[in-house]
């Protein structure tokens, strides 16, 4: 558990616990590939974070394949697609800048989310030493998946707005 810059608490997971949320870790990066249930349009969310790529997202239609040729995209293409009913709605760095923001698609910018802190240095991804925060949409299955690790109710909070985005 870590206190956030905004005063709330972030859930901090060990690298091997990230798999509970659908993340895959390789020596090259942190990867995520999951169906976003209930959202029209591009319902498959693919994310990757590597030593060379700070943050990248690919949104696909169901049945659509990743067409990129970079090493992270080839890795994601081979990875199993998960079908969790929870997924990151916002990805931010520790200072609050959002690199992915799907709050508009969720239609409720004030919904409470579960912030999961990932210290990239502990993942040993090249020279990365930053900290990312993945803001997950809470569901009963997310609570159940994390139950052995933490009770999520004590961590839920509204994601602060990006302090670097102009108003």
C-alpha positions in Angstrom: 0.0 0.0 0.0 1.3 3.4 -0.9 -0.2 6.9 -0.4 -0.8 8.8 -3.7 0.2 12.4 -4.4 -3.5 13.3 -4.0 -3.7 11.7 -0.6 -5.5 8.4 -1.4 -4.1 5.0 -1.2 -2.7 2.9 -4.1 -2.6 -0.9 -4.1 0.9 -2.0 -4.8 1.3 -5.5 -6.3 4.5 -7.6 -6.6 5.5 -8.4 -10.2 4.1 -12.0 -10.0 0.8 -10.7 -8.7 0.2 -8.6 -11.8 -1.0 -11.7 -13.6 -4.1 -11.7 -11.4 -5.2 -8.6 -13.3 -4.3 -9.9 -16.8 -0.8 -8.5 -17.2 2.0 -10.5 -18.8 5.6 -9.8 -17.9 8.6 -10.6 -20.1 12.2 -9.5 -20.1 11.1 -7.0 -22.7 8.1 -5.4 -21.1 4.8 -5.4 -19.3 1.8 -6.4 -21.6 -2.0 -6.4 -21.3 -4.6 -7.7 -23.8 -8.2 -7.9 -22.7 -11.7 -7.6 -24.0 -13.6 -4.6 -22.6 -17.1 -5.9 -22.1 -20.1 -3.6 -22.7 -18.2 -1.0 -24.6 -19.3 -0.5 -28.3 -16.7 -0.1 -31.0 -13.1 -1.2 -30.4 -13.6 -3.6 -27.5 -10.1 -5.2 -27.3 -7.5 -3.2 -25.3 -3.9 -4.0 -25.8 -1.2 -2.1 -23.8 2.5 -2.4 -23.5 5.2 -0.7 -21.5 8.9 -1.4 -22.4 12.3 0.0 -21.8 12.1 1.7 -25.2 8.4 2.5 -25.3 7.0 4.5 -22.3 3.4 3.6 -23.0 1.5 2.4 -26.0 -2.1 1.3 -26.6 -3.8 -0.5 -29.4 -7.6 -0.7 -29.6 -9.1 -3.5 -31.8 -12.4 -4.7 -33.0 -13.3 -8.3 -31.9 -11.7 -10.7 -34.4 -9.2 -8.0 -35.6 -5.5 -8.9 -35.4 -2.6 -6.7 -34.3 -0.9 -5.7 -37.5 2.3 -4.1 -36.1 5.8 -5.5 -36.6 7.6 -4.2 -33.6 8.8 -6.7 -31.0 6.2 -5.7 -28.4 3.4 -6.0 -31.0 4.6 -9.4 -32.0 4.6 -10.5 -28.4 1.1 -9.2 -27.9 -0.1 -10.9 -31.0 1.0 -14.3 -29.6 -0.5 -13.6 -26.1 -3.7 -15.1 -25.0 -6.7 -12.7 -25.0 -8.2 -12.4 -21.5 -11.9 -11.7 -21.0 -12.0 -10.1 -17.5 -14.9 -7.8 -16.8 -12.4 -5.4 -15.2 -9.7 -3.4 -17.0 -7.7 -0.2 -16.6 -9.8 2.8 -17.4 -6.9 5.2 -16.8 -3.1 4.7 -17.0 -1.1 7.5 -15.3 2.3 8.1 -14.0 2.9 8.8 -10.3 2.7 12.6 -10.8 -0.8 12.2 -12.4 -0.2 12.6 -16.1 -2.6 10.3 -18.0 -1.1 8.2 -20.9 -4.5 6.4 -21.4 -7.8 7.9 -20.4 -11.0 6.0 -21.1 -13.2 7.8 -18.6 -15.3 9.4 -21.3 -16.1 5.9 -22.7 -17.3 4.9 -19.2 -19.7 7.8 -19.1 -18.9 8.6 -15.4 -15.8 10.7 -14.8 -16.6 10.6 -11.0 -16.8 6.8 -10.7 -14.6 5.2 -8.0 -11.7 3.2 -9.4 -9.1 0.9 -8.0 -5.6 2.4 -8.4 -2.8 -0.2 -8.7 0.7 1.1 -8.5 3.4 -0.6 -10.5 7.0 0.3 -9.8 8.7 -0.3 -13.2 12.2 -0.6 -11.6 11.0 -3.7 -9.8 10.1 -5.2 -13.2 13.7 -4.7 -14.4 12.7 -3.3 -17.8 16.0 -1.7 -18.9 16.6 1.7 -17.3 13.0 2.4 -16.3 12.6 3.6 -12.8 9.2 5.3 -13.1 6.0 4.4 -11.4 2.7 3.8 -13.2 -0.8 3.8 -11.8 -3.4 1.6 -13.4 -6.9 2.7 -12.5 -9.2 -0.3 -12.8 -13.0 -0.4 -13.1 -14.0 -2.3 -9.9 -16.2 -5.4 -10.3 -17.2 -8.3 -8.1 -14.7 -10.5 -10.0 -11.9 -8.0 -9.5 -12.6 -8.0 -5.8 -12.7 -11.8 -5.8 -9.4 -12.1 -7.8 -7.6 -9.7 -5.4 -9.2 -11.0 -2.2 -6.1 -13.1 -1.1 -4.0 -10.0 -1.6 -6.2 -7.1 -0.5 -9.7 -6.0 0.0 -10.3 -3.4 -2.7 -13.0 -1.3 -0.9 -10.3 0.5 1.1 -8.5 1.6 -2.1 -11.4 2.8 -4.2 -11.2 6.5 -5.2 -12.0 8.9 -7.9 -9.1 9.3 -10.4 -7.7 12.8 -10.2 -7.7 14.8 -13.4 -4.5 15.0 -15.4 -2.7 18.0 -13.9 -0.8 18.6 -17.2 -3.8 18.7 -19.5 -5.0 22.1 -20.5 -8.5 23.0 -19.5 
